[in-house]
Amino acid sequence: MLFEDLRAFIAVIDHNSLTRAADVLSLTQSAVSRRLQHLEEVMGVELFDRNSRPPQPTALAHRVYEQALPLMLGARRLLDMARDDMAPTGTFRVGMTQAVGEMVLFDAVQRLRASFPALDLKLHTEWGAALQQQLLHGSLDAVAMMLPSPSTLPARMDGRLISTLPVAVVQSRQKPLVEGKADILALAQQEWILNPIGCGYRAALERAMGGAGQTLKLRVDTIGTDLQLQLIAAGAGLGLVPRSVLQRSAVAGQLMVVDTPGFSMQLDVWLVHALQMGNLKRAIDVLGEVVTDSLASLAAPPQMI
């Protein structure tokens, strides 16, 4: 009720007329008068000098008006946050897995800042399991992550499948560790250059080896695809990399894909968000477009210069 009382009060001050305020608010004059009287009762003061004709706002009324304007603006913004047809406002908290971030983070920051300059973008990378928990707990608004294919989203999440990425086992072209084809048993005999625990690639590989009664032999545990591929090219171990990322790598010519019969890996890239997006819907839609465009650009054959 106070919200509506303040709306009526502001309209009367703005238009310097109860009649015009009633027209703007699509109310009767008596309804506007009742709201003004109720506001005065709540505040315990008279806001209009009724000895004047028409009644004039008091000095205190002008002070109340100055405070009521930002209050009403904030209230409208608060209500707009729940509407998905309104422009994004406030903070947009985005999480990406490390692998997705390496492929799309730069483009995402640039496009979102250009599309919504007033939006406060907060973006960080983390392992997928942690990002899912942060989304469920409400500390993130959207997450771009990978899940082993075929995949479905956990309960209480909504989102869209952006793409499915084939992942290759790679080794040094100059110093190969395996000759010809290599099944999971042969792969388990080699040392690997992989991300730390929490990485979806590594987890899928460990599951495959575990199913064959083998364990992963890890030589280097580090974050960063470029560094990993440099180490692999130097013959330090085998590694895993999306084929689209491999073809764009500066050391692609120093690497070769290992033929792995009986073992293949594909990862689904998802853009996931809370069930209710509110006025962040347009920002989430743009983020989805960026992820789609960035992955498509990576998958396209490199341009010859």
C-alpha positions in Angstrom: 0.0 0.0 0.0 2.8 2.4 0.8 4.2 1.9 -2.7 1.0 3.0 -4.3 0.6 5.9 -1.8 4.0 7.1 -2.9 3.2 6.8 -6.5 0.1 8.9 -6.1 2.1 11.5 -4.0 4.9 11.8 -6.6 2.3 12.1 -9.4 0.5 15.0 -7.7 3.8 16.8 -7.1 5.0 16.2 -10.6 1.8 17.5 -12.2 1.0 20.1 -9.6 -2.6 18.9 -9.9 -4.6 16.2 -8.3 -6.8 16.0 -11.4 -3.9 15.5 -13.8 -2.3 13.0 -11.4 -5.5 11.0 -11.3 -5.6 10.9 -15.2 -2.0 9.8 -15.4 -2.6 7.0 -12.8 -6.0 6.0 -14.3 -7.6 6.6 -10.9 -10.5 8.7 -9.7 -9.6 11.9 -7.9 -11.1 10.5 -4.7 -8.9 7.4 -4.9 -5.8 9.7 -5.2 -7.0 11.7 -2.3 -7.4 8.6 -0.1 -3.9 7.5 -1.0 -2.5 10.9 0.0 -4.4 10.9 3.3 -3.2 7.3 4.0 0.5 8.4 3.4 0.0 11.4 5.8 -1.5 9.0 8.4 1.4 6.6 8.1 4.0 9.5 8.4 2.0 11.3 11.1 2.3 14.7 9.2 0.4 16.9 6.8 2.0 17.0 3.4 -0.4 19.5 1.9 -1.7 22.9 3.0 -5.4 22.4 2.6 -6.1 26.0 3.5 -4.8 26.9 0.0 -6.9 26.4 -3.1 -5.8 24.1 -4.6 -3.9 22.5 -1.7 -0.2 23.1 -2.0 2.7 20.8 -0.9 4.4 21.8 2.3 8.2 22.3 2.7 8.3 18.8 4.3 6.4 17.4 1.3 9.2 18.6 -1.1 11.8 16.9 1.1 9.8 13.7 1.1 9.5 13.9 -2.6 13.3 14.1 -3.0 13.7 10.9 -1.0 10.7 9.2 -2.6 12.0 9.5 -6.2 15.1 7.2 -5.8 13.1 4.9 -3.6 10.5 4.4 -6.3 13.1 4.0 -8.9 14.8 1.3 -6.9 11.5 -0.4 -6.3 10.8 -0.4 -10.1 14.2 -1.8 -10.8 13.6 -4.5 -8.2 10.3 -5.5 -9.8 11.9 -5.4 -13.3 14.6 -7.9 -12.2 12.0 -10.7 -12.2 10.8 -9.9 -15.8 12.7 -11.6 -18.6 11.5 -9.0 -21.1 13.4 -6.2 -19.4 16.9 -5.0 -20.1 19.6 -6.7 -18.0 20.7 -4.8 -14.9 22.8 -5.3 -11.8 25.5 -8.0 -11.7 25.8 -10.9 -14.2 27.8 -13.8 -12.5 29.2 -16.3 -15.0 31.3 -19.4 -14.5 33.2 -21.4 -17.1 35.2 -24.6 -16.9 38.9 -24.0 -17.6 38.7 -25.7 -21.0 35.6 -23.7 -22.1 37.2 -20.5 -20.8 40.3 -21.0 -22.9 38.1 -21.2 -26.0 35.5 -18.6 -25.4 36.2 -16.4 -22.4 37.8 -13.5 -24.3 35.0 -13.3 -26.9 32.4 -13.5 -24.1 33.8 -10.6 -22.1 34.1 -8.4 -25.2 30.6 -9.2 -26.6 28.8 -8.9 -23.2 30.5 -5.6 -22.4 29.6 -4.2 -25.8 26.0 -5.4 -25.7 25.3 -4.4 -22.1 27.7 -1.6 -21.0 25.7 -0.9 -17.8 25.8 -4.6 -16.7 28.4 -5.5 -14.0 30.0 -8.7 -15.5 31.8 -11.0 -13.1 33.3 -14.1 -14.8 35.6 -16.8 -13.4 36.8 -20.2 -14.3 36.5 -23.3 -12.1 36.0 -27.1 -12.4 32.6 -28.2 -13.5 31.5 -29.9 -10.3 32.2 -26.7 -8.3 30.4 -24.5 -10.9 27.3 -26.7 -10.7 27.2 -26.3 -6.9 27.7 -22.6 -7.2 24.8 -22.4 -9.7 22.5 -24.5 -7.5 23.4 -22.4 -4.4 22.5 -19.1 -6.3 26.1 -17.7 -6.3 26.2 -17.9 -10.2 23.7 -16.9 -12.8 25.0 -19.0 -15.7 27.7 -21.6 -16.4 29.4 -22.8 -19.6 30.7 -26.3 -18.9 31.5 -29.6 -20.4 29.9 -33.0 -19.6 30.9 -36.4 -21.1 28.7 -37.1 -24.1 25.9 -38.2 -24.2 24.8 -36.1 -21.2 21.7 -34.6 -19.5 21.6 -31.8 -17.1 21.3 -32.3 -13.3 17.9 -31.6 -11.6 17.0 -28.0 -10.8 19.1 -26.7 -13.8 18.0 -25.4 -17.2 20.1 -24.8 -20.3 20.9 -25.7 -23.8 23.4 -28.0 -25.5 25.7 -25.8 -27.5 28.0 -28.4 -29.2 29.7 -31.7 -28.9 33.5 -31.7 -29.2 35.5 -34.8 -30.3 38.6 -35.2 -28.1 41.8 -36.7 -29.4 44.7 -38.5 -27.8 47.9 -36.8 -29.0 51.6 -37.4 -28.9 54.8 -36.0 -30.2 55.4 -36.3 -33.9 59.1 -36.3 -33.5 59.3 -38.4 -30.4 56.3 -40.7 -30.5 55.6 -42.9 -27.5 53.3 -45.4 -29.1 53.5 -46.9 -32.6 50.4 -47.6 -34.7 47.2 -48.2 -32.9 46.9 -48.1 -29.1 44.0 -49.6 -27.1 43.2 -48.6 -23.5 45.7 -51.1 -22.2 48.5 -49.6 -24.3 47.5 -46.1 -23.3 47.6 -47.1 -19.6 51.3 -48.0 -20.0 52.3 -44.4 -21.0 52.7 -41.3 -18.8 50.3 -38.4 -19.4 50.2 -34.6 -19.4 46.8 -33.6 -18.0 44.8 -31.1 -16.0 44.5 -31.5 -12.2 41.8 -33.5 -10.6 38.4 -32.0 -11.4 38.9 -32.0 -15.2 36.3 -33.8 -17.2 38.9 -35.1 -19.7 41.0 -36.6 -17.0 38.0 -38.1 -15.2 36.7 -39.8 -18.4 40.2 -41.2 -19.1 40.6 -42.5 -15.6 37.2 -44.2 -15.7 38.1 -45.9 -19.0 41.4 -47.2 -17.5 39.7 -48.3 -14.3 37.2 -50.3 -16.3 40.2 -52.1 -17.9 41.8 -52.7 -14.5 44.4 -50.1 -15.1 45.4 -46.9 -13.4 46.5 -43.6 -14.8 50.2 -42.8 -14.9 50.6 -39.0 -14.5 53.8 -37.2 -15.4 52.6 -33.6 -15.4 49.5 -32.2 -13.7 49.0 -28.6 -14.8 46.4 -26.1 -16.1 46.8 -24.6 -19.5 46.3 -26.2 -22.9 49.2 -24.4 -24.6 51.7 -25.5 -22.0 50.4 -29.1 -22.1 50.7 -29.3 -25.8 54.2 -27.9 -25.8 55.2 -30.6 -23.3 53.5 -33.3 -25.3 55.3 -32.0 -28.5 58.6 -32.4 -26.6 57.8 -36.1 -26.0 57.1 -35.7 -22.2 53.9 -37.8 -22.4 50.5 -38.3 -24.0 47.6 -35.8 -23.7 44.0 -35.1 -24.5 42.8 -32.1 -26.5 39.6 -31.2 -28.4 40.3 -31.6 -32.1 39.1 -28.1 -32.9 41.7 -26.7 -30.4 44.4 -28.9 -31.7 44.1 -27.6 -35.3 44.5 -24.0 -34.0 47.5 -24.8 -31.8 50.9 -23.2 -32.6 52.5 -26.6 -32.2 49.9 -28.6 -34.2 52.5 -29.5 -36.7 54.6 -31.1 -34.0 51.8 -33.3 -32.8 50.0 -36.4 -34.1 46.7 -38.0 -33.2 46.9 -41.5 -31.8 44.5 -44.0 -33.2 42.7 -45.5 -30.2 40.4 -48.4 -31.1 37.9 -49.1 -28.4 38.4 -45.7 -26.7 36.8 -42.5 -27.8 35.9 -39.4 -26.0 33.3 -36.7 -26.8 32.3 -33.8 -24.5 29.1 -31.9 -24.6 29.3 -28.1 -24.1 26.4 -26.8 -22.2 25.2 -23.3 -21.2 23.4 -23.8 -18.0 21.4 -21.3 -15.9 19.0 -21.2 -13.0 15.3 -22.1 -13.7 14.3 -18.4 -13.4 16.4 -16.0 -15.4 14.5 -12.8 -14.7 15.9 -9.8 -16.6 19.2 -11.6 -17.2 17.6 -13.6 -20.0 18.9 -11.4 -22.8 22.4 -11.5 -21.4 22.3 -15.2 -21.1 21.0 -15.4 -24.7 24.0 -13.3 -25.9 26.4 -15.5 -23.9 24.9 -18.6 -25.6 25.5 -16.9 -29.0 29.1 -16.1 -28.1 29.8 -19.7 -27.0 28.2 -21.0 -30.2 30.1 -18.6 -32.5 33.4 -19.2 -30.7 33.2 -22.9 -30.9 32.1 -22.8 -34.6 35.1 -20.5 -35.4 37.5 -23.0 -33.7 36.0 -25.9 -35.7 36.4 -24.1 -39.0 39.5 -25.0 -41.0 42.3 -22.4 -40.3 42.6 -19.7 -43.0 45.7 -20.0 -45.1 47.8 -16.8 -45.2 
